[in-house]
Amino acid sequence: MSQPAMGSIKSFVAVLVCLCAVAVQAEDPYLFFDWNVTYGMISPLGVPQQGILINGQFPGPKINCTSNNNIVVNVFNNLDEPLLLTWYGVQQRKNSWQDGTPGTMCPIAPGNNFTYRFQVKDQIGSSFYYPTTSLQKASGGIGGLQVHSRLLIPVPFDPPADDFSVLTGDWYTKGHKSLKRLLDSGRSLGRPDGIQINGNSYKKDEPLFTMEAGKTYRYRVCNVGMKTSLNFRIQNHTLKLVEMEGSHTVQNVYDSLDVHVGQCFSVLVTANQDPKDYFMVVSSRFTKKLLTTVALIHYANGKGPASPELPPPPPETETGIAWSINQFRSFRWNLTASAARPNPQGSYHYGQINITRTFKLVNSRARVDGKLRYAVNGFSHTDAVTPFKLAEYYGVQDKVFKYDTMKDEPDKVPESANNNINVLVTSNVVNATFRNFVEIVFENREKTIQTWHLDGYSFFAVAIEPGRWSPDKRKNYNLVDAVSRNTIQVYPGSWAAVMTTLDNAGMWNLRSEMGERAYLGQQIYVSVLSPARSLRDEYNLPDNTLLCGMVTNLPKPPPYSI
């Protein structure tokens, strides 16, 4: 048998080496989107009004992607005002340049476009996007963003027959410009006019979703509203909770679930009832006036209308808060599931990490020059013309803001919502240490429910309790299997605690998800700088970055080294 020539062997080896190099350097898949943002007529509550559409749609196009996909979205702003979109729940690893908040990016001017580029790195789960400029979220510009596990990663439940997105929230018929004028004049938004589900209120004869008898479906439910906590339920059906803000959960079964502003969860619903129509019901929580809306769910080949008798909401008294707190305590992280996990990568033992810094944040409201403001530890945030991240990168932060004007704990806060104190209106930027393990305590002494969200991270939601927080409360923390998520509610007269590792370099927004409160100052920026100035920790300023304010004509700083 003849032997191959030595040259042939060398050529074959060379080809193998080349193929291996290509495989090593191959990037994760890219998904490309072109979005045209315009005004258009919508009727979420049956009343025609001007809304914000993306490619003519409200809700906007769904981003349906897989963990580690690269997302490229070219946004054309055809509104008459600046625009920024934030990718809520996407951690933007090493990439706060794409976070879409006024503290990190210059807005897209009317008539211009900007291309967002980011990766859903080591993430799964249900989230959404929305505009952060002005109060535009109150007029639309909202859409779903769902990240699936890669094919080789086991998911702790069988593939559903279909995957339904439910974007629901309170709604005002006035539109964001009128609402902004209300706040700018010193008044409050007042009560919302109703609740919308996927851009509509109740449609009697038009099913939102169709299910086949015997099959199981995934419902991804997000509260995309401005201020109102909601309760979600489906007539005659139970809800098996399987995922919450990017984490698989222990699969408890519920009759209904509270979903607070900014929060998302996935439930499995099995079509195991008589084949006919049923109502999906969404109602307000902790409000003086109960708001309720429904959407129709149809069984394929089913006969018979939905019963007019709706499943009742949870109790709305003081006991109702206890009911909701107890539901929160029943949520558990699924430690046996294989999936993308929060940093420290794969950590099941966050409770054994020493806390290096504690922030105790107490929200309050006050009047400044006769106008309503909201504050954290006595400081009411205001944005600057130059985004904080750009000012920091260009080395002119001292001319734009000061670090740590707010203390980690308040000197003095009102004992109740009726006791106003003086607040300072200023840019509120905290200087944090890279890779510190921090504890954040939210204490709510007001009579309304709060919701808080942290960009750039997931955190372990370890406790919610009534009363005041003190260090001895740590003995009540769940230090084993608290759900890793990015949003936490704080009930009236209560506190909530979360823990996270600040291992994602960048400038990150910690804010109230109540649109009115964030707009009027209830937010903070957390600057997490890597001392190494290395690409291992943070990406360089993208070439297409929009510049504004003080940095518009400054020379570009030297790039980070490898």
Secondary structure as UniProt FT lines:
FT   HELIX           6..25
FT   STRAND          30..42
FT   TURN            44..45
FT   STRAND          49..54
FT   TURN            55..56
FT   STRAND          63..66
FT   TURN            67..68
FT   STRAND          70..77
FT   STRAND          85..88
FT   TURN            93..94
FT   HELIX           96..98
FT   TURN            102..104
FT   TURN            110..111
FT   STRAND          113..119
FT   TURN            121..122
FT   STRAND          125..131
FT   TURN            134..135
FT   HELIX           136..139
FT   STRAND          143..148
FT   TURN            151..152
FT   STRAND          163..171
FT   HELIX           176..184
FT   TURN            185..186
FT   STRAND          194..197
FT   TURN            198..199
FT   STRAND          209..211
FT   TURN            213..214
FT   STRAND          216..223
FT   STRAND          229..234
FT   TURN            235..236
FT   STRAND          239..244
FT   TURN            245..246
FT   STRAND          247..249
FT   STRAND          253..254
FT   STRAND          256..259
FT   TURN            261..262
FT   STRAND          264..270
FT   STRAND          277..285
FT   STRAND          292..299
FT   TURN            300..301
FT   HELIX           318..330
FT   TURN            335..336
FT   TURN            343..346
FT   HELIX           350..352
FT   STRAND          357..368
FT   TURN            369..370
FT   STRAND          371..376
FT   TURN            377..378
FT   STRAND          379..381
FT   HELIX           388..393
FT   TURN            394..395
FT   HELIX           397..399
FT   TURN            417..418
FT   STRAND          424..426
FT   STRAND          429..433
FT   TURN            434..435
FT   STRAND          437..444
FT   STRAND          450..454
FT   TURN            455..456
FT   STRAND          459..466
FT   HELIX           471..476
FT   STRAND          484..485
FT   STRAND          487..490
FT   TURN            492..493
FT   STRAND          494..501
FT   STRAND          506..512
FT   HELIX           515..519
FT   TURN            520..521
FT   STRAND          523..529
FT   TURN            531..532
FT   TURN            535..537
FT   TURN            543..544
FT   HELIX           549..551
FT   TURN            552..553
//
